[in-house]
Amino acid sequence: MNRETVVKKAVDVLINVPPSEVDEVLALIRQELVGKYRVYKAEELLTLANEQIARLRQRLCELFTQGEVTSEQVDAIVACLESKRDEAIAKVADVQIIGTHVPLLAAISKDFLTASVQMPMVQHGEKIGTNYLADDAITDEVELPEGCALWLTDVEDGQQFLGVSPKDAEAVIEEQGRLRVIATGAVALGIHTDVLSRHYVDAPGSRFKGAHEVPNLCLRDGKPGLGSGNVGDAVAEWGSASCSSYI
């Protein structure tokens, strides 16, 4: 949304405020906005990034003991994330972002490890995740960087779009100049955050079996699952996730 549109919308709201109270109302709005934003220092982001890399390494090692991944794959993912870490940190360090957003999110390419392999790394209590989708029917619809792993920056986990269809959310995300989160980005939210204790996540950056189905992360009988829903369906507990960049 450009500045002129924002100003027009603000004027439309403030037009009914008595002139003598406008300054007070604007001060209260400013106070509210300051409380909703956060600026992360590079040191904080480095700690967060290293925690996520360590979490992925631990859960990948658990998959290694089960024969699901090789040690070479584990090392490649860690090395890729480490090689891109500084660039990802530079994207969000000392930048004002909405306080509820996740500043950095470490994810793995579905072309390197399928969603079926990745989903058991999503844990909810004592229950581990399952992929209910055919891996070869999941496609990513956004341009992604090279490498077996990637960082998402300034991630909104879908709370903004609860009860909004992925189709309608996509239009707003584009208007905001942001990017749609892919399926394995939603998986990464399940690995690194407690999003499933709050709501479910649509991944509008990907599709399942063509243009009309969107992968989503949810709970089925209390167990994390990667499923799909119609791009036009609006459900109160589901929201489309977005990010500012892929590294």
C-alpha positions in Angstrom: 0.0 0.0 0.0 1.6 3.3 -1.0 1.9 6.4 1.2 -0.9 8.3 -0.6 -3.4 5.5 -0.1 -2.4 5.3 3.6 -2.9 9.0 4.1 -6.3 9.0 2.4 -7.5 6.1 4.5 -6.2 7.8 7.7 -8.0 11.1 6.7 -11.2 9.2 6.1 -11.0 7.8 9.6 -9.9 11.0 11.3 -12.5 13.2 9.6 -15.0 12.5 12.4 -12.5 13.4 15.2 -13.0 16.9 16.6 -10.1 19.2 15.6 -9.2 19.8 19.2 -8.6 16.1 19.7 -6.7 15.2 16.5 -3.2 15.7 18.1 -4.1 13.6 21.1 -5.5 10.8 18.8 -2.4 10.9 16.6 -0.2 10.6 19.7 -2.1 7.6 20.9 -1.9 6.0 17.4 1.9 6.6 17.4 2.2 5.0 20.8 0.2 2.0 19.6 2.4 1.6 16.5 5.6 1.9 18.4 4.5 -1.0 20.7 3.7 -3.2 17.6 7.1 -2.9 16.0 10.5 -4.2 16.9 14.1 -3.6 15.8 16.5 -6.6 16.1 20.2 -6.1 16.5 22.6 -8.3 14.5 23.8 -10.1 17.7 20.2 -11.1 18.5 19.6 -12.4 15.0 22.9 -14.4 15.0 21.7 -16.1 18.2 18.3 -16.9 16.7 19.9 -18.2 13.5 22.3 -20.4 15.3 19.5 -21.8 17.5 17.5 -22.7 14.4 20.5 -24.3 12.7 21.2 -26.3 15.9 17.5 -27.4 16.1 17.5 -28.6 12.5 20.8 -30.4 13.0 19.4 -32.2 16.0 16.2 -33.3 14.3 18.0 -34.2 11.1 20.4 -36.4 13.2 17.3 -38.1 14.6 16.2 -38.8 11.0 19.7 -40.1 10.2 19.4 -42.7 13.0 16.2 -43.8 11.4 17.8 -44.1 8.0 15.7 -41.3 6.5 18.6 -39.0 5.6 22.4 -39.4 5.1 25.1 -37.7 7.1 26.1 -35.9 3.8 22.6 -34.4 3.5 22.8 -33.2 7.1 26.2 -31.6 6.6 25.0 -30.0 3.3 22.0 -28.4 4.9 23.9 -27.0 7.8 26.7 -25.7 5.6 24.2 -24.0 3.2 22.4 -22.2 6.0 25.6 -21.1 7.6 26.9 -19.8 4.2 23.7 -17.6 3.8 23.3 -16.6 7.4 25.1 -13.3 7.3 23.2 -12.2 4.2 19.9 -13.1 5.9 20.8 -11.3 9.1 21.8 -8.2 7.1 18.3 -8.1 5.6 16.6 -7.6 8.9 19.2 -6.2 11.3 18.3 -2.7 12.6 15.1 -2.7 10.5 11.7 -2.0 12.0 9.5 -5.0 11.6 6.1 -5.9 13.1 6.7 -7.4 16.6 4.7 -10.6 15.9 6.7 -11.5 12.8 9.5 -14.1 12.8 12.7 -12.2 11.8 14.5 -15.2 10.4 13.3 -18.7 9.5 15.6 -21.6 8.4 14.0 -23.9 5.9 15.0 -26.8 3.6 14.3 -27.1 -0.1 11.7 -29.7 -1.0 13.9 -30.7 -4.0 16.6 -31.7 -1.5 14.5 -33.3 1.2 10.8 -34.0 0.4 8.0 -32.8 2.6 7.5 -36.4 3.7 11.0 -36.5 5.0 10.8 -33.1 6.6 7.4 -33.3 8.3 8.5 -35.7 11.2 10.7 -32.8 12.3 7.5 -30.9 13.2 6.6 -31.7 16.8 3.5 -30.8 18.8 3.9 -32.1 22.3 4.9 -35.7 22.0 3.3 -36.1 18.5 5.4 -35.8 15.3 4.2 -34.6 11.9 3.1 -36.5 8.8 2.8 -35.4 5.2 -0.5 -36.4 3.6 0.3 -35.0 0.2 2.1 -36.7 -2.8 5.5 -35.1 -2.9 5.7 -35.0 -6.6 2.4 -33.1 -6.8 3.7 -30.2 -4.7 5.0 -27.3 -6.8 6.5 -24.0 -5.7 5.1 -20.9 -7.4 7.6 -18.3 -6.3 11.2 -17.7 -7.4 13.6 -19.3 -4.9 17.4 -19.0 -4.4 19.7 -21.8 -5.3 20.8 -24.3 -2.6 19.5 -27.1 -0.6 18.4 -24.8 2.2 17.2 -21.2 2.5 16.3 -18.4 4.9 13.0 -16.6 5.0 13.1 -13.1 6.5 10.4 -11.1 8.2 7.9 -13.9 8.3 4.2 -13.3 9.1 2.8 -16.7 10.1 -0.7 -16.3 8.8 -2.4 -14.6 11.7 -3.0 -11.5 9.6 -5.1 -13.5 7.2 -7.1 -15.8 9.5 -10.5 -16.4 7.9 -9.3 -15.1 4.5 -9.0 -17.4 1.5 -5.5 -17.9 0.1 -6.6 -16.4 -3.2 -7.7 -13.2 -1.5 -4.7 -13.2 0.8 -2.3 -13.5 -2.2 -3.6 -10.2 -3.6 -3.0 -8.4 -0.4 0.5 -9.9 0.0 1.4 -8.8 -3.5 0.0 -5.3 -2.7 2.2 -5.2 0.4 5.3 -6.0 -1.7 5.8 -9.2 0.2 6.2 -12.8 -0.9 4.0 -15.9 -0.4 5.4 -18.6 1.9 6.1 -22.0 0.3 5.0 -25.4 1.7 8.4 -26.1 3.3 8.4 -22.6 4.7 5.2 -23.6 6.5 6.9 -26.8 7.7 9.7 -24.6 9.0 7.2 -22.5 11.0 6.1 -25.8 12.5 9.6 -26.8 13.4 10.8 -23.5 14.9 7.7 -21.9 16.3 4.6 -22.8 18.3 2.3 -21.6 15.5 0.2 -24.8 15.6 -0.9 -24.0 19.2 -2.5 -20.8 17.9 -3.7 -21.4 14.3 -3.1 -23.3 11.1 -1.0 -22.1 8.2 -1.8 -21.9 4.4 1.3 -21.9 2.1 0.1 -19.8 -0.9 3.6 -19.8 -2.4 3.0 -23.5 -3.4 0.3 -25.5 -5.1 -0.8 -29.1 -4.9 -2.1 -30.9 -8.0 -2.4 -27.8 -10.1 -3.7 -24.3 -9.5 -6.6 -24.8 -7.1 -5.2 -26.6 -4.1 -2.8 -24.9 -1.5 -0.7 -26.9 0.9 -1.4 -26.2 4.6 0.0 -27.1 8.0 -2.5 -28.1 10.6 -3.3 -30.6 13.3 -5.2 -33.8 12.7 -6.3 -35.4 16.0 -3.6 -33.4 17.7 -0.9 -34.5 15.3 0.9 -32.1 12.9 0.0 -32.7 9.3 0.8 -31.2 5.9 -2.5 -31.3 3.9 -4.2 -29.0 1.4 -7.2 -26.9 0.9 -9.0 -25.1 -2.0 -7.4 -21.8 -2.9 -10.8 -20.1 -2.6 -11.8 -21.5 0.8 -11.8 -19.1 3.8 -11.6 -20.9 7.1 -11.4 -19.1 10.5 -8.5 -21.2 11.9 -6.4 -20.9 8.7 -4.3 -18.0 7.5 -1.8 -17.5 4.6 1.8 -16.9 5.6 4.1 -14.4 3.9 7.7 -13.1 4.1 9.8 -10.2 2.9 12.5 -12.3 1.1 14.1 -15.7 0.4 17.8 -16.0 0.9 
